[in-house]
Amino acid sequence: VATRTHGRALNPDGLDLEKALAIMEFGHSLDELSPSAAPLDSLELIRASGADVMFENTPVNYNDGQPAISYIETALKNNMQAITANKGTVVHGYSYLQALAAEHGVKFFFESTVMDGVPIFSSFRQLPVMGLTSIWGILNATTNLVLSRLEAGDSFDEAVRYSQEIGIAETDPSGDIDGWDAAVKVAALITVLMDHPFTPDMVERTGIRSITPEMIAKAKAEGKRYKLVAHAWKEGEKIKARVSPELVSSNSILYNINGTTTIVQFESDVLGKLSFIEEDLGPRTTAYGLLADFVNAVRE
Ligand SMILES: NC(=O)c1ccc[n+]([C@@H]2O[C@H](COP(=O)([O-])OP(=O)(O)OC[C@H]3O[C@@H](n4cnc5c(N)ncnc54)[C@H](OP(=O)(O)O)[C@@H]3O)[C@@H](O)[C@H]2O)c1
């Protein structure tokens, strides 16, 4: 285990998980778990671990996916399965890491990057020769919750604070509020499922900062709701993508996707419209996606 400020632990005989959790709870250092000092450099620690699998979960870097990409590259080059929930690795490193994994006979899996444990990427691996024409939905739970709380009467700051209190929003929620999280997720879906490299800066992006309580009240009076909608579509040979607040009426499927619930809808040449809806998400569902990836990687 390597962290930035909570120490690092390396033991070829395995780590005591209960003890590791207790160390974290009491704010001590994971260094205590190592029989001898673990390498300070994370790449060196990965190489020295002799592990069969690496779970990579550092914070997302929207600009270049680092240092996560180099961690995964090192794991794959050392014949480890590499599993991540980090979206930056997909939008900035997918084809390279995928080819590297194939060369070393292991897997690079990333199910939890979009909608946590919902089996999007693993389902599509079972759906060959299908052409996607569009992707559409509400991919970010924090902004959906904030919009629902605004409708219930909270101020913007109260709604964000509530999202942080229940563990959905980050301490710095700007990645969610300004639409970056939805943009990186739609870019990951395009990159993998439409087989077209796409980075978050290619997504036309507007967040929800400009939505005022007055706008919410007016929409409510008209029987409508604001939603932060992510959309990707084909225009000839090109793929375009946008994340922006949209006013939806009660006949839209999005109208009843509220609070922390999220949805994605895929339109394809053979299956028409196919949707996934996720309720009650959280770290546990993300952890499940990582575990499922691991089991699937080993099983395959
Ligand atoms: N939380 C979720 O439900 C969720 C859902 C889907 C995807 N994800 C993705 O999963 C990843 C982790 O999310 P999180 O919420 O667990 O983030 P987090 O709470 O910020 O944890 C990140 C961890 O990475 C460590 N770290 C940071 N920089 C590092 C570095 N350079 N080398 C080694 N370790 C480093 C941190 O160490 P310290 O503890 O010392 O700071 C911390 O332990 C992110 O990419 C996120 O987008 C999370």
Ligand as a Chemical Component Dictionary entry (heavy atoms), coordinates in Angstrom:
data_LIG
# 
_chem_comp.id                   LIG 
_chem_comp.type                 NON-POLYMER 
_chem_comp.pdbx_formal_charge   0 
_chem_comp.three_letter_code    LIG 
# 
loop_
_chem_comp_atom.comp_id 
_chem_comp_atom.atom_id 
_chem_comp_atom.alt_atom_id 
_chem_comp_atom.type_symbol 
_chem_comp_atom.charge 
_chem_comp_atom.model_Cartn_x 
_chem_comp_atom.model_Cartn_y 
_chem_comp_atom.model_Cartn_z 
_chem_comp_atom.pdbx_ordinal 
LIG N1  N1  N 0  -14.872 7.967  -3.784 1  
LIG C1  C1  C 0  -15.638 7.385  -4.712 2  
LIG O1  O1  O 0  -16.755 6.926  -4.439 3  
LIG C2  C2  C 0  -15.136 7.244  -6.143 4  
LIG C3  C3  C 0  -16.026 6.827  -7.133 5  
LIG C4  C4  C 0  -15.557 6.611  -8.435 6  
LIG C5  C5  C 0  -14.228 6.866  -8.736 7  
LIG N2  N2  N 1  -13.393 7.332  -7.759 8  
LIG C6  C6  C 0  -11.988 7.601  -8.100 9  
LIG O2  O2  O 0  -11.133 6.848  -7.241 10 
LIG C7  C7  C 0  -9.936  7.577  -6.994 11 
LIG C8  C8  C 0  -9.744  7.736  -5.491 12 
LIG O3  O3  O 0  -10.849 8.449  -4.959 13 
LIG P1  P1  P 0  -10.982 8.710  -3.391 14 
LIG O4  O4  O 0  -12.274 9.367  -3.177 15 
LIG O5  O5  O -1 -10.638 7.472  -2.636 16 
LIG O6  O6  O 0  -9.791  9.801  -3.219 17 
LIG P2  P2  P 0  -9.009  10.215 -1.906 18 
LIG O7  O7  O 0  -9.873  10.005 -0.715 19 
LIG O8  O8  O 0  -8.427  11.558 -2.198 20 
LIG O9  O9  O 0  -7.833  9.134  -1.811 21 
LIG C9  C9  C 0  -6.758  9.158  -2.698 22 
LIG C10 C10 C 0  -5.621  8.322  -2.111 23 
LIG O10 O10 O 0  -4.492  8.384  -2.985 24 
LIG C11 C11 C 0  -3.325  8.710  -2.215 25 
LIG N3  N3  N 0  -2.404  9.442  -3.074 26 
LIG C12 C12 C 0  -2.550  10.697 -3.576 27 
LIG N4  N4  N 0  -1.524  10.995 -4.383 28 
LIG C13 C13 C 0  -0.706  9.901  -4.386 29 
LIG C14 C14 C 0  0.514   9.591  -5.013 30 
LIG N5  N5  N 0  1.116   10.469 -5.817 31 
LIG N6  N6  N 0  1.066   8.358  -4.802 32 
LIG C15 C15 C 0  0.478   7.457  -3.987 33 
LIG N7  N7  N 0  -0.706  7.700  -3.362 34 
LIG C16 C16 C 0  -1.270  8.904  -3.552 35 
LIG C17 C17 C 0  -3.848  9.536  -1.072 36 
LIG O11 O11 O 0  -2.915  9.539  -0.008 37 
LIG P3  P3  P 0  -3.219  10.351 1.347  38 
LIG O12 O12 O 0  -4.269  9.553  2.070  39 
LIG O13 O13 O 0  -1.942  10.300 2.086  40 
LIG O14 O14 O 0  -3.674  11.702 0.949  41 
LIG C18 C18 C 0  -5.145  8.803  -0.746 42 
LIG O15 O15 O 0  -4.890  7.688  0.068  43 
LIG C19 C19 C 0  -10.073 8.918  -7.727 44 
LIG O16 O16 O 0  -9.415  8.838  -8.967 45 
LIG C20 C20 C 0  -11.583 9.060  -7.916 46 
LIG O17 O17 O 0  -11.922 9.837  -9.056 47 
LIG C21 C21 C 0  -13.810 7.509  -6.470 48 
# 
loop_
_chem_comp_bond.comp_id 
_chem_comp_bond.atom_id_1 
_chem_comp_bond.atom_id_2 
_chem_comp_bond.value_order 
_chem_comp_bond.pdbx_ordinal 
LIG N1  C1  SING 1  
LIG C1  O1  DOUB 2  
LIG C1  C2  SING 3  
LIG C2  C3  SING 4  
LIG C2  C21 DOUB 5  
LIG C3  C4  DOUB 6  
LIG C4  C5  SING 7  
LIG C5  N2  DOUB 8  
LIG N2  C6  SING 9  
LIG N2  C21 SING 10 
LIG C6  O2  SING 11 
LIG C6  C20 SING 12 
LIG O2  C7  SING 13 
LIG C7  C8  SING 14 
LIG C7  C19 SING 15 
LIG C8  O3  SING 16 
LIG O3  P1  SING 17 
LIG P1  O4  DOUB 18 
LIG P1  O5  SING 19 
LIG P1  O6  SING 20 
LIG O6  P2  SING 21 
LIG P2  O7  DOUB 22 
LIG P2  O8  SING 23 
LIG P2  O9  SING 24 
LIG O9  C9  SING 25 
LIG C9  C10 SING 26 
LIG C10 O10 SING 27 
LIG C10 C18 SING 28 
LIG O10 C11 SING 29 
LIG C11 N3  SING 30 
LIG C11 C17 SING 31 
LIG N3  C12 SING 32 
LIG N3  C16 SING 33 
LIG C12 N4  DOUB 34 
LIG N4  C13 SING 35 
LIG C13 C14 SING 36 
LIG C13 C16 DOUB 37 
LIG C14 N5  SING 38 
LIG C14 N6  DOUB 39 
LIG N6  C15 SING 40 
LIG C15 N7  DOUB 41 
LIG N7  C16 SING 42 
LIG C17 O11 SING 43 
LIG C17 C18 SING 44 
LIG O11 P3  SING 45 
LIG P3  O12 DOUB 46 
LIG P3  O13 SING 47 
LIG P3  O14 SING 48 
LIG C18 O15 SING 49 
LIG C19 O16 SING 50 
LIG C19 C20 SING 51 
LIG C20 O17 SING 52 
# 
